[in-house]
């Protein structure tokens, strides 16, 4: 955990939300210590109200607890109830700064996927480091972002639910709100338009370019152009660009996945060239071209940089979300900023600490952490180290002779090779995790620890 703290990035001023947008008490507690991580990316008032709200927190020594209480309590890692997933402050700060610099170097704006964390404090930190906007997967997620003052939101999905379209129509009354929604067919565009009856202004939409056999999105440039023509012809919509998600390809660098992603991304240039030649972007102030999840933002940025000159300015946007915490496995295999690929890589910022409960037979150790605590959808956790005797004990790196082989709801099965010193009952095992998206959703309040093991902050999640 002894990692150098990096400097923060640029801090653009935020625009305060309207009173109708933010649902918060009339006066947030002025005595609550503010988070140093959040910066000024989102308005302070709703963040302070959230900070003051207690929530059940199973890893803290008292519960319910609020983020403000955690920041003032003076707790340390050894005070936490285990299992505990924590965020490492130095790694978070490093990743915020490192990816902001990477985007600037590649000429891309960033609209990080907020579903990774569903944490307003961390959204604020990302915006504070220069993010152009936020990305939501659903209208429900966008509604949370709006409640905390987000102004520019890419809803990276088709929206056909009548009640959700009615909500969007209502929100369009705020002239400062800049949403973007996807369409992938003429029929889908018509349904979206029909749900916006009475909206005070048209809704900007992006045509989604999809991948055969995978999730939503027009299958090829010709189908995308059909959707674009329908959107451009609707008075309720404004065709504003094109979107796609290359994360539907295998997220790995040791096979032909990268070549397949490059071939698919080539369709973006053809689509915008042909759509522009038809005048389909005539009502848009700029053309937004966006791709780039967490595994292949480099390939997306390269493709978006190689676009033809259009009649409108072009906004190139990547939407990586997992960069914020990186991880020990999935992102460490796939990210362009992984260890060994660049001199200054992203750092894993999520750690789980679990107590050794039992050593019932040679080579088998049971830990008190399971599927309710850590991700398991892509990889099982990896053992980083053993803290002998407890969280304050001597840290012994695990090496290759220890591995998690199975998870139950509340137990991890740890196999230890002959000749490898096995953890003992009462020791604490430090676990590295995979796929941040399925870690955050398990914890409503996550402690943030500094390099000395002090609990210095806490992050609320709103799944």
C-alpha positions in Angstrom: 0.0 0.0 0.0 3.1 2.2 0.0 2.5 4.1 -3.2 3.4 7.7 -4.1 0.6 10.2 -4.2 0.2 11.9 -7.5 -0.9 15.4 -8.2 -4.4 16.2 -9.1 -5.4 17.2 -12.6 -7.2 20.3 -14.0 -10.2 21.6 -12.0 -12.7 23.2 -14.3 -15.5 25.2 -12.6 -18.8 23.4 -12.2 -22.3 24.8 -13.1 -24.6 24.6 -10.1 -27.8 22.6 -10.8 -31.3 24.0 -10.6 -33.2 23.5 -7.4 -35.6 21.2 -9.3 -32.6 19.0 -10.3 -31.1 18.4 -6.9 -33.0 16.7 -4.2 -31.3 17.5 -0.9 -32.1 19.2 2.4 -32.4 22.9 2.4 -29.2 23.2 4.4 -26.6 20.4 4.4 -24.6 20.1 7.7 -21.9 22.7 7.7 -19.9 20.8 10.3 -19.4 17.7 8.1 -15.8 17.3 6.9 -15.7 17.4 3.1 -14.0 14.8 1.0 -10.7 15.8 -0.4 -11.2 13.3 -3.2 -14.4 14.8 -4.6 -13.0 18.2 -5.7 -15.4 20.5 -7.4 -16.7 18.4 -10.3 -20.2 18.3 -8.9 -22.0 20.8 -6.7 -21.0 20.6 -3.1 -24.5 20.9 -1.6 -26.0 17.5 -2.7 -22.6 15.7 -2.0 -22.6 17.2 1.6 -26.2 16.0 2.1 -25.2 12.5 1.0 -22.2 12.6 3.2 -24.3 13.3 6.3 -26.7 10.4 5.7 -26.0 7.2 7.7 -26.1 3.9 5.9 -25.7 0.3 7.1 -22.0 -0.4 6.8 -21.0 -4.0 7.5 -17.2 -3.4 7.5 -17.1 -0.5 9.9 -16.8 -0.7 13.7 -20.2 1.1 14.0 -23.2 1.0 11.8 -25.1 2.8 10.5 -22.4 5.3 9.7 -22.1 8.3 7.3 -19.1 9.2 5.1 -18.7 12.3 7.2 -18.6 10.2 10.4 -16.0 7.9 8.8 -13.7 10.8 7.9 -13.8 12.2 11.4 -13.5 8.9 13.3 -9.8 8.3 13.1 -10.2 4.6 12.4 -7.5 2.4 10.9 -7.4 -0.8 8.8 -7.2 -2.8 12.0 -10.5 -1.4 13.2 -12.5 -2.7 10.3 -14.9 -5.6 10.6 -13.8 -8.2 8.1 -14.3 -9.0 5.3 -13.8 -5.4 4.1 -13.3 -4.1 0.6 -11.4 -0.8 0.7 -10.3 1.8 -1.8 -6.6 2.9 -1.7 -6.4 6.6 -1.8 -3.0 6.9 -3.4 -3.9 4.6 -6.3 -7.2 6.4 -6.9 -5.4 9.8 -7.1 -2.8 8.3 -9.4 -5.3 6.8 -11.7 -7.4 10.0 -11.9 -4.4 12.0 -12.9 -2.8 9.3 -15.2 -5.9 8.7 -17.3 -6.7 12.4 -17.6 -3.2 12.9 -19.0 -3.6 9.9 -21.3 -6.8 11.4 -22.8 -5.1 14.7 -23.3 -2.2 13.0 -25.1 -4.6 11.2 -27.4 -6.8 14.1 -28.2 -9.9 12.5 -26.7 -12.5 13.7 -24.3 -13.7 11.4 -21.5 -17.2 10.6 -20.4 -16.5 7.8 -17.8 -19.0 5.1 -17.3 -20.7 6.0 -14.0 -22.2 2.5 -13.6 -18.8 1.2 -12.6 -19.0 2.9 -9.2 -22.5 4.6 -8.9 -20.7 6.8 -6.5 -21.3 10.6 -6.7 -18.2 11.4 -4.8 -16.1 9.5 -7.4 -18.1 11.0 -10.3 -17.2 14.4 -8.9 -13.5 13.5 -8.7 -13.6 12.4 -12.4 -15.3 15.6 -13.5 -12.8 17.5 -11.4 -10.0 15.9 -13.4 -11.4 17.2 -16.6 -14.0 14.6 -17.7 -16.3 16.1 -20.4 -19.4 14.4 -19.0 -20.6 11.1 -17.5 -22.0 7.9 -19.1 -25.0 6.0 -17.8 -26.2 2.6 -19.0 -29.8 3.3 -18.0 -32.2 6.2 -17.5 -32.4 5.3 -13.8 -28.6 5.8 -13.5 -28.9 9.1 -15.4 -31.6 10.2 -12.9 -29.2 9.7 -10.0 -26.5 11.6 -11.9 -29.0 14.5 -12.5 -29.9 14.5 -8.8 -26.3 15.3 -8.0 -25.9 18.0 -10.5 -24.5 16.3 -13.6 -25.2 18.3 -16.7 -23.8 16.3 -19.6 -24.9 12.6 -19.6 -24.5 10.0 -22.4 -27.1 7.3 -21.9 -25.4 4.6 -23.8 -28.5 2.6 -24.5 -31.7 2.7 -26.5 -34.6 4.2 -24.5 -38.1 3.1 -25.4 -39.8 2.9 -21.9 -42.6 5.5 -22.0 -42.2 6.7 -18.4 -38.4 7.1 -18.9 -38.9 9.1 -22.1 -41.4 11.3 -20.2 -38.8 11.9 -17.6 -36.3 12.9 -20.3 -38.9 15.2 -21.9 -39.4 16.9 -18.5 -35.6 17.3 -17.9 -35.2 18.9 -21.3 -36.8 22.0 -19.9 -33.5 22.7 -18.3 -31.6 24.4 -21.2 -28.2 23.5 -19.5 -29.0 19.8 -19.5 -27.2 18.0 -22.3 -28.3 14.4 -22.7 -27.4 12.0 -25.5 -29.4 8.8 -26.1 -28.9 5.9 -28.6 -31.0 4.7 -31.5 -30.2 1.8 -33.7 -33.2 1.5 -36.1 -35.8 3.6 -37.8 -38.5 1.9 -35.6 -36.5 2.6 -32.5 -36.0 6.2 -33.4 -39.8 6.5 -34.0 -40.6 5.0 -30.6 -38.1 7.3 -28.9 -39.6 10.3 -30.7 -43.2 9.3 -29.8 -42.3 9.2 -26.1 -41.1 12.8 -26.1 -44.5 14.4 -26.7 -44.6 17.8 -25.3 -40.8 18.1 -24.8 -39.6 21.7 -24.9 -36.8 20.9 -27.3 -35.5 18.0 -29.4 -33.5 15.2 -27.8 -30.0 14.7 -29.2 -29.4 11.1 -30.3 -26.5 9.0 -31.4 -26.8 6.1 -33.8 -25.4 3.0 -32.2 -23.1 0.8 -34.4 -23.3 -2.7 -33.2 -21.6 -6.1 -33.6 -23.3 -9.1 -35.2 -24.4 -11.6 -32.7 -23.9 -9.3 -29.7 -26.1 -6.7 -28.0 -28.0 -3.7 -29.4 -26.7 -1.6 -32.3 -27.3 -1.3 -36.0 -25.7 -4.2 -37.9 -23.4 -2.5 -40.3 -23.1 1.0 -41.8 -26.2 0.7 -44.2 -28.5 -0.2 -41.2 -26.9 2.6 -39.2 -27.7 5.1 -42.0 -31.3 4.0 -42.1 -31.6 4.8 -38.4 -29.8 8.1 -38.9 -32.2 9.2 -41.6 -35.1 8.5 -39.4 -33.6 10.4 -36.5 -32.7 13.3 -38.7 -36.2 13.5 -40.2 -37.9 13.6 -36.7 -38.8 17.0 -35.2 -38.4 15.4 -31.7 -34.8 14.3 -32.2 -31.5 15.8 -33.3 -29.0 13.4 -34.9 -25.8 14.2 -33.1 -23.3 11.5 -34.0 -22.5 7.8 -33.6 -21.7 5.5 -30.7 -20.4 2.0 -30.2 -18.9 -0.3 -27.6 -16.0 -2.5 -28.5 -16.1 -4.2 -25.1 -18.4 -6.8 -26.6 -15.3 -8.3 -28.2 -13.1 -10.5 -25.9 -11.2 -8.1 -23.7 -7.7 -9.5 -24.1 -4.5 -8.7 -26.0 -3.1 -12.2 -26.6 -5.4 -13.2 -29.5 -7.0 -11.6 -32.6 -9.4 -9.4 -30.5 -7.5 -6.2 -31.1 -7.5 -6.8 -34.9 -11.3 -7.4 -34.8 -11.8 -4.3 -32.8 -9.8 -2.2 -35.3 -11.8 -3.6 -38.3 -15.1 -2.8 -36.6 -14.0 0.7 -35.6 -13.3 1.5 -39.3 -17.1 1.6 -39.8 -17.3 4.8 -37.7 -15.4 6.9 -40.3 -17.5 5.5 -43.2 -20.7 6.2 -41.3 -20.0 9.8 -40.4 -18.6 10.6 -43.9 -21.8 9.3 -45.6 -24.2 10.7 -43.0 -22.5 14.1 -43.3 -22.6 14.0 -47.1 -26.4 13.5 -46.8 -26.7 16.5 -44.5 -28.0 14.4 -41.6 -26.1 16.4 -39.0 -27.5 19.7 -40.2 -29.2 20.5 -36.9 -26.3 19.4 -34.6 -23.8 21.9 -33.3 -21.1 19.3 -33.3 -20.8 15.6 -34.3 -20.1 13.4 -31.3 -18.2 10.2 -32.1 -17.7 7.9 -29.1 -16.4 4.5 -28.3 -13.8 3.2 -26.0 -14.5 1.1 -22.9 -11.8 0.2 -20.4 -10.0 -2.5 -22.4 -9.4 -0.9 -25.8 -9.6 2.9 -25.4 -6.3 3.2 -27.3 -7.8 1.5 -30.3 -10.9 3.7 -30.1 -8.9 6.9 -29.7 -6.8 6.0 -32.7 -9.8 5.3 -34.9 -11.6 8.4 -33.7 -8.6 10.5 -34.5 -8.6 9.2 -38.1 -12.0 10.7 -39.1 -12.7 12.6 -42.3 -13.3 16.4 -42.2 -17.0 17.1 -41.7 -19.3 20.0 -42.1 -19.5 20.3 -38.3 -16.9 20.2 -35.5 -16.2 16.7 -34.3 -16.1 15.7 -30.6 -14.1 12.5 -29.9 -15.1 10.8 -26.7 -14.0 7.7 -24.9 -16.1 6.2 -22.1 -13.7 4.1 -19.9 -14.9 3.6 -16.4 -12.7 0.9 -14.8 -9.6 3.0 -15.2 -10.5 4.7 -11.9 -9.6 1.6 -9.8 -8.0 -0.6 -12.4 -7.7 -4.2 -11.0 -5.4 -7.1 -10.5 -6.7 -9.3 -13.3 -9.1 -8.3 -16.1 -8.0 -4.7 -16.6 -4.4 -5.7 -15.9 -4.6 -8.1 -18.8 -6.4 -5.7 -21.2 -5.8 -2.1 -20.5 -3.3 -0.1 -22.6 -2.1 1.3 -19.3 -1.4 -2.1 -17.7 1.9 -3.0 -16.0 4.7 -3.8 -18.4 3.0 -2.0 -21.3 3.8 1.6 -20.2 6.3 3.1 -17.8 3.6 4.7 -15.6 0.7 2.1 -15.4 -2.6 2.3 -13.7 -2.7 0.8 -10.2 -5.2 -1.5 -8.6 -7.2 0.5 -6.1 -9.6 -2.1 -4.8 -8.5 -4.5 -2.1 -10.4 -7.1 0.0 -9.1 -8.1 3.5 -10.5 -11.4 4.8 -9.8 -13.3 8.0 -8.6 -16.9 8.0 -11.4 -18.8 9.6 -10.2 -22.3 9.5 -7.4 -24.6 8.3 -9.3 -27.9 8.3 -6.8 -30.0 6.4 -3.3 -29.7 4.8 -3.3 -27.4 1.8 -6.8 -26.0 2.4 -7.6 -22.7 4.1 -11.0 -21.1 4.5 -11.3 -17.3 4.4 -14.3 -15.3 5.6 -15.1 -13.6 2.3 -17.3 -14.9 -0.6 -19.6 -14.0 -3.4 -21.5 -11.5 -1.4 -18.2 -9.5 -0.9 -16.1 -9.8 -4.1 -16.4 -10.1 -7.8 -16.4 -13.6 -9.3 -18.1 -13.2 -12.7 -14.8 -13.1 -14.7 -12.0 -14.1 -12.3 -11.7 -15.3 -8.8 -9.7 -13.0 -6.4 -5.9 -13.3 -6.4 -3.9 -13.6 -3.1 -1.5 -10.7 -2.7 -0.2 -11.2 0.8 -0.8 -12.6 4.3 -0.9 -10.2 7.3 0.3 -12.4 10.1 -1.8 -12.4 13.2 -4.2 -9.7 11.9 -4.5 -6.5 9.9 -1.7 -4.8 11.8 0.7 -7.7 11.5 3.7 -8.3 9.3 2.9 -8.4 5.6 4.2 -11.5 3.9 3.8 -11.5 0.0 1.9 -14.6 -1.0 3.9 -15.7 -4.1 2.6 -18.3 -6.6 1.9 -21.1 -4.1 -1.5 -19.7 -2.9 -4.7 -19.3 -4.9 -8.4 -19.0 -4.4 -10.1 -21.9 -6.1 -13.8 -21.5 -5.1 -16.2 -19.1 -3.5 -19.3 -19.7 -1.6 -21.6 -16.9 -0.4 -19.4 -16.1 2.6 -16.3 -18.4 2.3 -13.3 -18.5 0.0 -11.5 -21.7 -0.5 -7.7 -21.1 -0.6 -5.4 -23.9 -1.8 -1.8 -23.8 -0.6 1.0 -25.7 -2.4 3.3 -28.0 -0.4 6.3 -26.1 0.7 4.5 -22.8 0.8 3.9 -21.3 4.2 0.2 -21.5 4.9 -1.8 -18.8 6.6 -2.9 -19.6 10.1 -6.3 -19.1 11.8 -6.5 -15.4 12.8 -4.2 -14.2 10.0 -5.7 -11.7 7.4 -5.3 -12.3 3.7 -5.0 -9.4 1.3 -6.9 -10.2 -1.9 -6.7 -8.4 -5.3 -9.9 -8.3 -7.3 -11.1 -8.4 -10.9 -13.8 -6.4 -12.7 -14.5 -3.4 -10.5 -18.2 -3.1 -11.7 -19.1 -6.2 -9.8 -17.3 -5.2 -6.6 -18.8 -1.7 -6.0 -22.4 -3.0 -6.2 -21.9 -5.2 -3.2 -20.9 -2.3 -0.8 -23.1 0.7 0.1 -20.2 2.3 1.9 -16.5 1.7 1.1 -13.7 2.9 3.3 -10.8 4.7 1.7 -7.4 4.1 3.3 -4.1 5.9 2.9 -0.7 4.4 2.6 -0.3 4.2 6.4 -3.5 2.2 6.7 -5.6 5.1 8.1 -9.2 5.3 7.1 -9.4 8.8 5.6 -12.6 8.8 3.7 -15.6 6.7 2.6 -17.5 6.3 -0.7 -21.2 5.9 -0.9 -22.6 3.9 -3.7 -26.2 4.2 -5.0 -27.0 1.1 -6.9 
